[in-house]
């Protein structure tokens, strides 16, 4: 790890999803830079970082953007930290955190990176946070996929250069987990028959993640009597509670549909599953859950739009289905239930692609190469 210092700004809160796991892994894989991470709003993510022994974690003592005094305080703390530690580059992975990172970098006259992880569209410009964020120009734009980059260019309506850096996962984490032990753990943890096929949907519960599509597909499987569906994740925001209640109602008569709540053992749950499903209703910028499933050597079924189209070679290294088409998804789930050779082949091919393209080492090697050009 080098002597050049960079500061990641994360909005914080209680979400620990794919991008947070990517960031946690990445903090340990910088070679040229010494990374720090500033958390705007203290919550589950901050506590997890500290408890897990991560160093260089900074509590910026901020809050929601509409809490003006906390926003000003967080920006002040960023500026003070930049000057104290002689930070060279500030990096933000969302437009919300960019307001903090962008102002901090501008005040200190240092370089900055705005990393887009979510696609933009014309409706994005109606959001006040987005509009404010786009006023501040970074030294470098970066995106997590070609799809995200094109959406940003189309929304800006002007020519801008955007570097692409795919997120990643830590292959060693998945390779170190014994499949049999993971399966036994899931069986005991959730009271499942060890011979059942396990389908897992992993991500926070919100309408855009479309857990309802997976539930409807599972309910209509002809092999569902010997299968289980794990809905892994919780509601990060109160606005998602009505959708969660709808999901519970939709699955109330299905004893083999299990809501696990928040889990911090995602790699183990994946390694012990038979299939991972990513049924997103709206296009995702990338899909870290997909490459995590591939690293677990299990087949992934994903919606055929957005970033997942750049990850999955349909029918070879994963399977794509029409977004929202639970009937098609149900047939694919039955097909993988019945064809063990197909499951193993797609799982192995997906693993090979993830190992070749989406390791944390390759991602951060490319990331450092890009930002060193600033």
C-alpha positions in Angstrom: 0.0 0.0 0.0 1.5 3.3 -1.1 1.9 6.7 0.6 -0.6 8.5 -1.6 -3.9 8.9 0.2 -7.4 8.8 -1.2 -10.7 9.3 0.6 -13.9 7.4 -0.3 -17.1 9.2 0.7 -20.1 6.9 1.4 -23.5 8.1 2.5 -23.7 5.3 5.1 -26.9 4.3 6.8 -28.0 0.7 7.3 -27.6 -0.7 3.8 -25.0 -3.3 3.3 -25.4 -4.5 -0.3 -23.2 -5.5 -3.2 -21.6 -2.1 -3.6 -20.7 -2.0 0.1 -19.2 -5.5 0.0 -17.2 -4.5 -3.1 -15.9 -1.4 -1.2 -15.0 -3.4 1.9 -13.0 -5.9 -0.2 -11.4 -3.1 -2.2 -10.2 -1.2 0.9 -7.8 -4.1 1.4 -6.5 -4.3 -2.2 -5.1 -0.9 -3.0 -1.4 -1.0 -3.8 -0.5 2.5 -4.9 -2.9 4.4 -2.6 -3.7 4.3 1.1 -7.5 4.4 1.3 -9.7 6.1 3.9 -13.4 5.9 4.0 -15.6 8.7 5.3 -19.2 7.7 6.4 -21.7 10.5 6.2 -24.4 8.9 8.3 -23.5 6.5 11.0 -25.5 3.3 10.9 -25.2 -0.5 10.3 -22.5 -0.1 7.6 -20.2 2.1 9.8 -20.7 -0.3 12.8 -19.9 -3.3 10.6 -16.7 -1.7 9.3 -15.5 -0.9 12.8 -16.5 -4.3 14.2 -14.7 -6.1 11.4 -11.5 -4.3 12.1 -11.3 -2.0 9.1 -8.9 0.9 9.7 -9.1 4.4 8.4 -12.8 4.6 8.9 -14.0 8.2 9.6 -17.3 9.2 11.1 -18.3 12.5 9.3 -21.2 13.0 11.7 -23.6 13.9 8.9 -27.2 12.9 8.3 -29.9 13.3 5.6 -29.3 16.1 3.1 -32.4 17.9 4.2 -30.8 18.2 7.7 -28.8 21.3 6.7 -26.8 21.7 9.8 -25.7 18.0 9.6 -24.8 18.4 5.9 -22.7 21.5 6.6 -21.0 19.7 9.5 -20.2 16.7 7.4 -18.7 18.9 4.6 -16.7 20.8 7.3 -15.4 17.5 8.7 -14.4 16.3 5.2 -12.5 19.5 4.5 -10.7 19.3 7.9 -9.8 15.6 7.3 -8.5 16.3 3.8 -6.2 19.0 5.0 -5.0 17.0 8.1 -4.2 13.8 6.2 -3.1 15.4 3.0 -5.6 13.5 0.9 -4.9 13.7 -2.8 -8.2 12.4 -4.4 -11.8 12.2 -3.1 -14.1 9.5 -4.5 -17.8 9.2 -4.4 -19.9 6.2 -5.4 -23.3 7.9 -5.6 -24.8 11.3 -6.4 -26.0 11.6 -2.8 -22.5 11.2 -1.4 -21.1 13.3 -4.2 -22.7 16.4 -2.8 -20.4 15.9 0.2 -17.4 14.7 -1.7 -17.7 17.3 -4.5 -17.9 20.3 -2.2 -15.1 19.0 0.0 -12.8 18.5 -3.0 -13.7 21.9 -4.5 -13.0 23.7 -1.2 -9.7 22.0 -0.8 -8.8 22.3 -4.5 -8.0 18.6 -4.9 -8.9 16.0 -7.5 -12.2 14.1 -7.4 -13.9 11.1 -8.9 -17.7 10.6 -9.4 -18.4 6.9 -9.8 -21.8 6.2 -11.2 -23.2 2.9 -9.9 -26.8 3.6 -10.9 -28.2 4.4 -14.4 -29.7 7.9 -15.0 -32.6 8.9 -17.1 -34.6 12.0 -17.9 -36.6 11.5 -14.7 -33.4 11.7 -12.7 -33.2 15.4 -13.4 -36.5 16.0 -11.5 -34.7 14.9 -8.3 -33.2 17.9 -6.4 -30.3 15.9 -5.1 -29.3 14.8 -8.7 -29.6 18.3 -10.0 -27.5 19.8 -7.2 -24.9 17.0 -7.6 -24.5 17.5 -11.3 -23.7 21.2 -10.8 -20.3 20.1 -9.2 -18.0 18.8 -11.9 -15.5 16.1 -10.9 -12.0 15.7 -12.2 -13.1 12.3 -13.6 -16.4 10.5 -14.3 -16.4 6.8 -13.9 -19.2 4.2 -14.3 -19.7 0.6 -13.3 -20.8 -0.6 -16.8 -21.2 0.5 -20.4 -24.9 0.6 -19.8 -24.6 3.1 -16.9 -22.1 5.2 -18.8 -24.4 5.5 -21.8 -27.3 6.4 -19.6 -25.3 9.2 -18.0 -24.2 10.6 -21.3 -27.7 10.6 -22.6 -29.0 12.3 -19.5 -26.3 15.0 -19.6 -27.0 15.7 -23.3 -23.4 16.8 -23.8 -20.2 15.1 -24.6 -18.4 13.8 -21.6 -15.7 11.2 -21.1 -16.5 8.4 -18.7 -14.1 5.6 -17.8 -15.5 2.1 -17.2 -14.5 0.1 -14.2 -16.5 -3.1 -13.4 -17.2 -3.8 -9.7 -16.0 -7.2 -8.4 -16.1 -9.7 -5.6 -13.4 -11.5 -3.7 -12.9 -14.9 -5.3 -10.9 -16.3 -2.3 -13.9 -15.7 0.0 -16.0 -18.1 -2.1 -13.3 -20.6 -2.8 -12.6 -21.0 0.9 -16.2 -22.0 1.7 -17.0 -25.7 1.7 -20.2 -26.3 -0.3 -21.3 -29.3 1.8 -20.8 -27.4 5.1 -22.6 -24.3 3.7 -25.6 -26.5 2.7 -25.7 -28.1 6.1 -25.6 -24.7 7.7 -28.5 -23.4 5.6 -30.5 -26.5 6.4 -30.1 -26.1 10.2 -30.5 -22.3 10.1 -33.8 -22.3 8.3 -35.1 -25.8 9.0 -34.8 -27.0 5.4 -34.7 -30.6 4.0 -31.1 -31.2 2.9 -32.4 -32.7 -0.4 -34.4 -29.6 -1.4 -33.2 -27.4 -4.2 -32.5 -23.9 -2.8 -33.3 -20.8 -4.9 -32.0 -17.5 -3.4 -32.9 -13.9 -4.1 -30.5 -11.6 -2.5 -30.9 -7.9 -2.0 -32.7 -5.3 0.0 -36.5 -5.5 -0.2 -37.9 -2.9 -2.5 -40.2 -2.9 -5.5 -37.4 -2.4 -7.9 -35.7 -5.6 -6.9 -38.9 -7.4 -7.8 -38.9 -10.2 -5.2 -42.6 -10.6 -6.1 -41.6 -11.9 -9.6 -39.5 -14.6 -7.9 -42.2 -15.5 -5.5 -44.8 -15.9 -8.2 -42.4 -18.0 -10.3 -41.7 -20.2 -7.3 -45.4 -20.6 -6.5 -46.0 -21.9 -10.0 -43.1 -24.3 -10.2 -44.2 -27.9 -10.8 -41.3 -29.0 -8.6 -41.9 -26.6 -5.7 -42.8 -29.3 -3.2 -39.1 -30.3 -3.1 -37.7 -26.8 -3.3 -37.2 -23.7 -1.1 -37.0 -20.0 -2.0 -34.9 -17.8 0.3 -35.7 -14.1 0.2 -32.5 -12.6 1.7 -32.6 -9.0 2.8 -34.6 -6.5 4.7 -36.3 -3.1 4.3 -33.7 -0.4 4.5 -36.3 2.4 4.2 -39.8 2.8 5.8 -41.2 3.5 2.4 -40.5 -0.2 1.4 -42.5 -1.7 4.3 -45.8 -1.8 2.3 -44.0 -3.7 -0.4 -42.6 -6.1 2.2 -46.1 -6.6 3.6 -47.3 -7.4 0.1 -44.6 -10.0 -0.4 -45.5 -11.7 2.9 -49.2 -11.8 1.9 -48.2 -13.2 -1.5 -46.3 -16.0 0.1 -48.5 -16.7 3.2 -49.6 -20.2 2.1 -46.1 -21.2 1.0 -44.2 -22.9 3.8 -41.1 -23.2 1.6 -40.7 -19.5 1.0 -38.5 -18.1 3.8 -37.7 -14.5 4.6 -34.3 -14.5 6.2 -34.0 -10.8 7.0 -30.7 -9.0 6.9 -27.7 -11.4 6.7 -24.0 -10.7 6.8 -23.0 -14.2 5.6 -24.0 -13.8 2.0 -21.1 -15.9 0.5 -22.1 -18.8 2.7 -25.8 -18.6 1.7 -24.8 -18.5 -2.0 -22.4 -21.4 -1.7 -25.1 -23.5 -0.1 -27.8 -22.6 -2.7 -28.5 -24.3 -6.0 -29.6 -21.2 -8.0 -29.3 -17.4 -7.5 -32.1 -15.3 -9.0 -31.8 -11.6 -9.8 -35.3 -10.6 -10.9 -34.9 -6.8 -11.0 -37.9 -4.9 -12.4 -35.8 -1.9 -13.6 -32.4 -2.0 -15.3 -29.6 -2.3 -12.7 -26.3 -0.5 -13.4 -24.3 -3.7 -12.9 -25.2 -6.6 -10.5 -22.6 -7.6 -8.0 -24.9 -10.3 -6.7 -24.6 -12.0 -10.1 -20.8 -12.2 -10.1 -21.0 -13.4 -6.5 -23.3 -16.2 -7.5 -20.9 -17.1 -10.4 -18.0 -17.2 -7.9 -20.0 -19.6 -5.8 -20.1 -21.9 -8.9 -23.9 -21.9 -9.1 -26.1 -20.8 -12.0 -27.6 -17.3 -12.0 -30.9 -16.3 -13.6 -31.2 -12.6 -14.2 -33.5 -10.0 -15.8 -32.4 -9.3 -19.4 -31.7 -5.6 -19.2 -29.1 -3.2 -17.9 -25.7 -4.2 -16.6 -26.4 -7.9 -16.3 -26.4 -8.1 -20.1 -22.7 -7.3 -19.9 -22.1 -10.1 -17.4 -24.1 -13.1 -18.6 -23.7 -15.0 -21.8 -27.2 -16.3 -22.0 -27.5 -20.1 -21.7 -23.8 -20.5 -21.3 -22.5 -18.6 -18.3 -25.9 -17.8 -16.8 -29.5 -17.4 -17.9 -31.5 -14.3 -18.8 -35.3 -13.9 -18.8 -37.7 -11.1 -19.7 -38.1 -8.7 -16.8 -41.3 -9.3 -14.9 -42.1 -12.5 -16.8 -42.7 -14.8 -13.8 -44.0 -17.6 -16.1 -40.8 -17.7 -18.0 -38.8 -17.6 -14.8 -40.8 -20.4 -13.3 -40.1 -22.6 -16.3 -36.4 -21.8 -16.1 -36.4 -22.7 -12.4 -38.0 -26.0 -13.1 -35.5 -26.7 -15.9 -32.6 -26.1 -13.5 -34.3 -28.2 -10.9 -34.6 -31.2 -13.3 -31.2 -30.9 -15.1 -28.3 -31.3 -12.8 -25.8 -31.4 -15.6 -27.1 -28.0 -16.8 -26.8 -26.6 -13.3 -23.2 -27.8 -13.0 -22.2 -26.7 -16.5 -23.6 -23.2 -16.2 -22.2 -22.8 -12.7 -18.7 -23.8 -13.8 -18.8 -21.6 -16.9 -20.0 -18.7 -14.8 -17.2 -19.3 -12.3 -14.6 -19.3 -15.0 -15.8 -15.9 -16.4 -16.0 -14.4 -12.9 -12.4 -15.6 -12.2 -11.2 -14.2 -15.5 -13.0 -10.8 -15.5 -14.4 -9.8 -12.1 -11.9 -10.5 -9.3 -11.3 -7.7 -6.8 -7.6 -7.6 -7.7 -8.3 -6.9 -11.4 -11.0 -4.4 -10.6 -8.8 -2.3 -8.3 -5.8 -2.7 -10.4 -7.8 -1.1 -13.2 -9.3 1.5 -10.8 -5.8 2.6 -9.7 -4.6 2.8 -13.3 -7.4 5.1 -14.2 -7.1 7.5 -11.2 -3.3 7.7 -11.5 -3.8 9.3 -14.9 -5.5 12.3 -13.2 
